[in-house]
Amino acid sequence: MLGFLQGFSYGLFLTCLPWLLVGLINPRLAVPIEPPGRLQVILRYCLIVPFISLLLWLTSLWGGFGPTLAGWLAGLVAIPVALPLERRLRRFLERRRVRRFRERLAAEAARRRAEEERDAHEAGLMVLDPARPPAEADDLVLALCRAKQALLDVHRPDLAVQADRLYSRYRHLLGVLEGRFDRGELAFARARELVSQVGLGAVDTLHSMAAQAGGVVNVDGEFVRRRLSREGRRLGTQEREALRRRLELLEETERRLGELAARNEAALTVLDDTAVSLARIETGRPQASVTAERALAELSRFVSRADRYGRSGS
């Protein structure tokens, strides 16, 4: 065994110079590191490999001087055999590192979005389950379920919570209407129709948000930023510009989503103001019908304001 190691050390040492010359001409042939460089070739074949061969030779001297032919041959082929194996090992380790890094990023993004979704929840918020709509769901509630599912499909639960907020406002406003009017009254029908118009406009906005978010759902912003920060100098001009364009698309999409979310906030304000106005109606007084008409007029004015806001924000 010591004779084999002694022959192996001689063969390994003799191959350092040829591989050094090959690496200086084409570093990719001599080192398994990405990206390869001549400095790595010099370090490997002038320091690391000679040190390993010297260490093996000193270790084998305990058995005396007697290198074997098998050790010589093994030392001569050690580097060409080890290089592809080391390349595979490094690629495997790099893929595992990237996979774990992406898993950490995905977990962090999910945690951050869960926090944003939790922060966006309001007191008394009713949560819609798109797979199981409420039993008394009308067309507006069903449309809200579809819109929420569309946002969940593009991994935006932080935006999907707006559907829950709209549903909560809608149910609350219907309760106020039923407490102030009979279902057969004309005022009840007119108010509910106007509220449905506001809600359906918000549903259209939610679908627009889902379409915008779906366009960049496969763009990993954190991964792009990491590549630009760590490998920016080594990247080619074309690749660097492509990565920057992806970030611009993400930022532009987020800005547009913010504008659409603000449009829905205006619709929520309309519903809140309407609920407050209708709650002030004193149905037990003779002038209740006049107050109801004023509340409906106020609701109509709020609807027109929301429409103007939507046109200006688009």
C-alpha positions as CSV (number, residue, x, y, z in Angstrom):
1,M,0.0,0.0,0.0
2,L,2.8,2.4,0.9
3,G,4.5,1.6,-2.4
4,F,1.3,2.3,-4.3
5,L,1.1,5.7,-2.6
6,Q,4.7,6.5,-3.4
7,G,4.2,5.7,-7.1
8,F,0.9,7.6,-7.1
9,S,2.7,10.7,-5.6
10,Y,5.4,10.5,-8.4
11,G,2.8,10.1,-11.2
12,L,0.6,12.9,-9.8
13,F,3.6,15.3,-9.5
14,L,4.7,14.6,-13.0
15,T,1.3,15.6,-14.4
16,C,1.3,19.0,-12.8
17,L,3.4,20.7,-15.5
18,P,1.4,19.5,-18.5
19,W,-1.9,20.4,-16.9
20,L,-0.5,23.8,-15.9
21,L,0.3,24.5,-19.6
22,V,-3.1,23.2,-20.7
23,G,-4.8,25.4,-18.2
24,L,-2.9,28.5,-19.1
25,I,-4.0,28.0,-22.7
26,N,-7.6,27.1,-21.9
27,P,-8.5,27.3,-18.2
28,R,-11.9,25.5,-18.8
29,L,-10.0,22.3,-19.5
30,A,-7.9,22.3,-16.4
31,V,-10.2,23.5,-13.6
32,P,-13.8,22.5,-12.7
33,I,-14.7,25.9,-11.2
34,E,-17.1,28.3,-12.8
35,P,-16.1,30.7,-14.1
36,P,-12.5,29.3,-14.8
37,G,-9.5,31.5,-14.6
38,R,-5.7,31.3,-15.0
39,L,-5.1,32.3,-11.4
40,Q,-7.1,29.2,-10.3
41,V,-5.0,27.1,-12.7
42,I,-1.7,28.4,-11.2
43,L,-2.9,27.9,-7.6
44,R,-4.1,24.3,-8.3
45,Y,-1.1,23.0,-10.3
46,C,1.7,25.0,-8.7
47,L,0.5,24.8,-5.1
48,I,-2.4,22.5,-4.2
49,V,-1.6,19.4,-6.3
50,P,2.2,19.5,-5.7
51,F,1.5,19.8,-2.0
52,I,-0.8,16.8,-2.1
53,S,1.8,14.7,-4.0
54,L,4.5,15.8,-1.5
55,L,2.3,14.9,1.5
56,L,1.6,11.4,-0.1
57,W,5.3,10.9,-0.8
58,L,6.4,11.8,2.7
59,T,3.7,9.5,4.1
60,S,4.8,6.6,2.0
61,L,8.5,6.8,3.1
62,W,7.6,4.9,6.3
63,G,7.7,1.8,4.2
64,G,11.0,2.6,2.5
65,F,11.6,3.4,-1.2
66,G,9.7,1.2,-3.5
67,P,7.2,2.9,-5.9
68,T,4.9,0.5,-7.8
69,L,4.0,0.7,-11.4
70,A,0.3,0.6,-10.6
71,G,0.8,3.7,-8.4
72,W,2.6,5.5,-11.2
73,L,-0.2,4.7,-13.7
74,A,-2.9,5.7,-11.2
75,G,-1.1,9.0,-10.5
76,L,-0.8,9.8,-14.2
77,V,-4.6,9.4,-14.8
78,A,-5.7,10.9,-11.4
79,I,-6.3,14.4,-12.7
80,P,-8.2,13.6,-15.9
81,V,-10.4,11.2,-13.9
82,A,-10.9,13.6,-11.0
83,L,-11.8,16.7,-13.1
84,P,-15.2,15.5,-14.5
85,L,-16.1,14.0,-11.1
86,E,-15.3,17.2,-9.4
87,R,-17.3,19.1,-12.0
88,R,-20.4,16.9,-11.4
89,L,-20.0,17.3,-7.7
90,R,-19.7,21.1,-7.9
91,R,-22.7,21.3,-10.2
92,F,-24.8,19.1,-7.9
93,L,-23.8,21.2,-4.9
94,E,-24.6,24.4,-6.8
95,R,-28.0,23.2,-7.9
96,R,-28.8,22.2,-4.3
97,R,-27.6,25.5,-3.0
98,V,-29.7,27.4,-5.6
99,R,-32.7,25.2,-4.8
100,R,-32.5,25.8,-1.1
101,F,-32.0,29.5,-1.7
102,R,-35.1,29.7,-3.8
103,E,-37.0,27.7,-1.2
104,R,-35.9,30.2,1.4
105,L,-36.9,33.0,-0.8
106,A,-40.3,31.4,-1.5
107,A,-40.9,30.8,2.2
108,E,-39.9,34.3,3.0
109,A,-42.2,35.7,0.3
110,A,-45.0,33.6,1.5
111,R,-44.4,34.7,5.1
112,R,-44.3,38.3,4.1
113,R,-47.4,38.1,2.0
114,A,-49.2,36.3,4.9
115,E,-48.2,39.2,7.1
116,E,-49.5,41.7,4.6
117,E,-52.7,39.7,4.2
118,R,-53.1,39.5,8.0
119,D,-52.4,43.3,8.4
120,A,-54.9,44.0,5.7
121,H,-57.6,42.2,7.5
122,E,-60.0,44.5,9.3
123,A,-62.2,43.9,12.3
124,G,-65.3,41.9,11.4
125,L,-63.9,40.9,8.1
126,M,-65.8,38.0,6.5
127,V,-63.6,35.7,4.4
128,L,-64.9,34.3,1.2
129,D,-64.0,30.7,0.2
130,P,-64.0,30.6,-3.6
131,A,-64.5,26.8,-3.6
132,R,-67.5,27.1,-1.4
133,P,-69.5,30.3,-1.9
134,P,-72.1,31.3,0.7
135,A,-75.5,29.6,0.4
136,E,-77.3,32.9,-0.1
137,A,-74.7,34.2,-2.7
138,D,-76.1,36.4,-5.4
139,D,-74.4,37.3,-8.7
140,L,-72.1,39.9,-7.1
141,V,-70.9,37.5,-4.4
142,L,-70.2,34.8,-7.0
143,A,-68.3,37.3,-9.1
144,L,-66.2,38.2,-6.0
145,C,-65.4,34.5,-5.4
146,R,-64.2,34.2,-9.0
147,A,-62.1,37.3,-8.8
148,K,-60.6,36.2,-5.5
149,Q,-59.7,32.8,-7.0
150,A,-58.1,34.5,-10.0
151,L,-55.8,36.5,-7.6
152,L,-55.0,33.4,-5.6
153,D,-54.1,31.6,-8.8
154,V,-51.4,34.2,-9.5
155,H,-50.1,33.9,-5.9
156,R,-51.3,37.3,-4.7
157,P,-53.3,36.6,-1.5
158,D,-52.3,40.2,-0.4
159,L,-54.5,41.5,-3.2
160,A,-57.2,38.8,-2.9
161,V,-58.1,40.1,0.5
162,Q,-59.8,43.1,-1.2
163,A,-62.5,40.6,-2.4
164,D,-63.2,39.8,1.3
165,R,-63.3,43.5,2.2
166,L,-65.8,44.2,-0.6
167,Y,-67.9,41.2,0.4
168,S,-67.9,42.3,4.1
169,R,-69.0,45.9,3.1
170,Y,-71.7,44.5,0.8
171,R,-73.2,42.2,3.4
172,H,-73.1,45.0,6.0
173,L,-74.8,47.4,3.6
174,L,-77.5,44.9,2.7
175,G,-78.1,44.5,6.4
176,V,-78.5,48.2,6.8
177,L,-80.9,48.3,3.9
178,E,-83.0,45.5,5.2
179,G,-83.1,47.2,8.6
180,R,-84.4,50.5,7.1
181,F,-86.6,49.4,4.2
182,D,-88.9,46.5,3.2
183,R,-87.6,44.3,0.4
184,G,-90.7,45.3,-1.7
185,E,-90.0,49.0,-1.5
186,L,-88.7,50.9,-4.5
187,A,-86.1,52.6,-2.4
188,F,-84.6,49.2,-1.4
189,A,-84.5,48.0,-5.0
190,R,-82.9,51.2,-6.3
191,A,-80.3,51.2,-3.5
192,R,-79.4,47.6,-4.0
193,E,-79.0,48.1,-7.7
194,L,-76.6,51.0,-7.2
195,V,-74.6,49.1,-4.6
196,S,-74.4,46.2,-7.0
197,Q,-73.0,48.5,-9.8
198,V,-70.3,49.7,-7.4
199,G,-69.5,46.1,-6.5
200,L,-69.4,44.9,-10.1
201,G,-67.0,47.7,-11.0
202,A,-64.7,46.7,-8.2
203,V,-64.9,43.1,-9.4
204,D,-63.8,44.2,-12.9
205,T,-60.8,46.0,-11.2
206,L,-59.9,42.8,-9.3
207,H,-59.9,40.8,-12.5
208,S,-57.7,43.5,-14.1
209,M,-55.3,43.1,-11.1
210,A,-55.2,39.4,-11.6
211,A,-54.4,39.8,-15.3
212,Q,-51.6,42.3,-14.5
213,A,-50.1,40.1,-11.7
214,G,-50.4,37.0,-13.9
215,G,-48.1,38.6,-16.5
216,V,-45.1,38.6,-14.1
217,V,-46.0,35.6,-12.0
218,N,-43.0,33.7,-13.2
219,V,-40.5,36.6,-12.8
220,D,-38.5,36.0,-9.6
221,G,-37.6,39.5,-8.5
222,E,-35.4,38.5,-5.6
223,F,-33.4,36.1,-7.8
224,V,-32.9,38.8,-10.4
225,R,-31.7,41.3,-7.8
226,R,-29.4,38.8,-6.3
227,R,-27.8,38.0,-9.7
228,L,-27.4,41.7,-10.5
229,S,-25.8,42.4,-7.1
230,R,-23.5,39.4,-7.0
231,E,-22.7,38.8,-10.7
232,G,-23.3,42.2,-12.2
233,R,-19.7,42.8,-13.3
234,R,-19.3,39.3,-14.8
235,L,-22.6,39.5,-16.7
236,G,-22.6,40.5,-20.4
237,T,-24.2,43.8,-21.4
238,Q,-27.1,42.1,-23.1
239,E,-27.8,39.8,-20.2
240,R,-27.5,42.6,-17.6
241,E,-29.9,44.8,-19.6
242,A,-32.4,41.9,-19.8
243,L,-32.3,41.4,-16.1
244,R,-32.8,45.1,-15.5
245,R,-35.8,45.1,-17.9
246,R,-37.3,42.3,-15.8
247,L,-37.0,44.5,-12.7
248,E,-38.6,47.4,-14.6
249,L,-41.5,45.2,-15.6
250,L,-42.0,44.1,-11.9
251,E,-41.9,47.7,-10.7
252,E,-44.2,48.9,-13.4
253,T,-46.7,46.1,-12.7
254,E,-46.6,46.8,-8.9
255,R,-47.2,50.5,-9.6
256,R,-50.2,49.6,-11.8
257,L,-51.5,47.2,-9.2
258,G,-51.2,50.0,-6.6
259,E,-53.3,52.3,-8.8
260,L,-56.0,49.6,-9.2
261,A,-56.0,48.8,-5.5
262,A,-56.5,52.5,-4.8
263,R,-59.5,52.5,-7.2
264,N,-61.1,49.7,-5.1
265,E,-60.3,51.6,-2.0
266,A,-62.5,54.4,-3.4
267,A,-65.3,51.9,-4.0
268,L,-65.0,50.7,-0.4
269,T,-65.2,54.3,0.8
270,V,-68.4,54.7,-1.3
271,L,-70.0,51.7,0.4
272,D,-68.9,52.9,3.9
273,D,-70.3,56.4,3.3
274,T,-73.5,54.9,1.9
275,A,-74.0,52.6,4.9
276,V,-73.5,55.5,7.3
277,S,-76.0,57.7,5.4
278,L,-78.6,55.0,5.3
279,A,-78.1,54.1,8.9
280,R,-79.1,57.7,9.8
281,I,-82.6,57.3,8.3
282,E,-85.3,57.4,11.0
283,T,-88.0,55.2,9.5
284,G,-90.4,55.9,12.3
285,R,-90.8,59.6,11.4
286,P,-93.2,61.0,8.8
287,Q,-90.4,62.5,6.8
288,A,-88.6,59.1,6.5
289,S,-89.4,58.8,2.8
290,V,-87.8,62.2,2.1
291,T,-84.7,61.2,4.1
292,A,-84.5,57.9,2.1
293,E,-84.6,59.8,-1.2
294,R,-81.8,62.0,0.0
295,A,-79.8,58.9,1.0
296,L,-80.3,57.5,-2.5
297,A,-79.3,60.7,-4.1
298,E,-76.2,60.7,-2.0
299,L,-75.4,57.1,-3.1
300,S,-75.9,58.1,-6.7
301,R,-73.5,60.9,-6.2
302,F,-70.9,58.6,-4.6
303,V,-71.2,56.2,-7.6
304,S,-70.6,59.0,-10.1
305,R,-67.5,60.1,-8.1
306,A,-66.2,56.5,-8.1
307,D,-66.6,56.3,-11.9
308,R,-64.7,59.6,-12.4
309,Y,-61.9,58.3,-10.1
310,G,-61.7,55.1,-12.1
311,R,-61.4,57.0,-15.4
312,S,-58.7,59.3,-14.0
313,G,-56.7,56.5,-12.5
314,S,-56.7,54.4,-15.7
